[in-house]
C-alpha cells in the first residue's frame, strides 16, 4: 500500500518495518511519519490517521512560519 506524502504530495509513503515508521521513498523528500510504538504492523486506518495528523502539523507550521517571517 502506498500513501500520499504530506510533505511533497507524491505517492511514496510506505511502511518501513525495520524502522517502524512511514517513510517517503523519494530522494528529494525522505519525509518520516512516526506512529505509536507497538510490535505488530499498523492497520490502514492507523496509517491514514497518522498521515492526516502529520499533514495538519505541516500546514500549521507553514502558516506559522509565513506569519513570523512576513
RODO-2510 file (C-alpha; in nm, 4 decimals, decimal comma):
residues 70
     n   res          X          Y          Z
     1     x     0,0000     0,0000     0,0000
     2     x     0,1300     0,3429    -0,0912
     3     x     0,0031     0,6668     0,0537
     4     x     0,0470     1,0294    -0,0460
     5     x     0,3262     1,2071     0,1378
     6     x     0,2042     1,5109     0,3357
     7     x     0,5319     1,6955     0,2685
     8     x     0,5852     1,6542    -0,1088
     9     x     0,2379     1,5381    -0,2196
    10     x     0,3661     1,2368    -0,4166
    11     x     0,2534     0,8774    -0,3693
    12     x     0,5638     0,7449    -0,2000
    13     x     0,4832     0,6863     0,1674
    14     x     0,5455     0,3244     0,2613
    15     x     0,5640     0,1339     0,5874
    16     x     0,9246     0,0590     0,6796
    17     x     0,9021    -0,2359     0,9173
    18     x     1,2667    -0,2170     1,0233
    19     x     1,2432     0,1444     1,1376
    20     x     0,8723     0,1165     1,2349
    21     x     0,7874     0,4428     1,0519
    22     x     0,6112     0,5615     0,7382
    23     x     0,8795     0,6854     0,5021
    24     x     0,8626     0,8780     0,1741
    25     x     1,0957     0,6999    -0,0653
    26     x     1,1543     0,9974    -0,2978
    27     x     1,5173     1,1069    -0,2642
    28     x     1,4309     1,4770    -0,2718
    29     x     1,1830     1,4381     0,0175
    30     x     1,2542     1,1464     0,2587
    31     x     0,9788     1,2665     0,4957
    32     x     0,9250     1,0470     0,8035
    33     x     0,5946     0,9990     0,9864
    34     x     0,6166     0,8199     1,3181
    35     x     0,3378     0,6033     1,4547
    36     x     0,2694     0,4753     1,8044
    37     x     0,5309     0,2234     1,9140
    38     x     0,3884    -0,1287     1,9100
    39     x     0,5023    -0,4728     1,8000
    40     x     0,2568    -0,5524     1,5210
    41     x     0,2252    -0,3669     1,1922
    42     x    -0,0251    -0,0800     1,1910
    43     x    -0,3624    -0,1062     1,0238
    44     x    -0,4576     0,1023     0,7222
    45     x    -0,6738     0,3225     0,9460
    46     x    -0,3830     0,3897     1,1841
    47     x    -0,1561     0,4815     0,8918
    48     x    -0,4180     0,7117     0,7410
    49     x    -0,4825     0,8917     1,0692
    50     x    -0,1073     0,9366     1,1300
    51     x    -0,0599     1,0845     0,7808
    52     x    -0,3576     1,3190     0,8254
    53     x    -0,2285     1,4357     1,1633
    54     x     0,1181     1,4905     1,0153
    55     x    -0,0290     1,6879     0,7236
    56     x    -0,2184     1,9124     0,9656
    57     x     0,1012     1,9726     1,1632
    58     x     0,2935     2,0593     0,8468
    59     x     0,0255     2,3051     0,7357
    60     x     0,0063     2,4757     1,0743
    61     x     0,3874     2,5041     1,0904
    62     x     0,3937     2,6519     0,7412
    63     x     0,1305     2,9097     0,8318
    64     x     0,3238     2,9989     1,1473
    65     x     0,6474     3,0372     0,9500
    66     x     0,4788     3,2621     0,6928
    67     x     0,3333     3,4869     0,9614
    68     x     0,6596     3,5066     1,1562
    69     x     0,8790     3,5856     0,8548
    70     x     0,6313     3,8258     0,6897
***
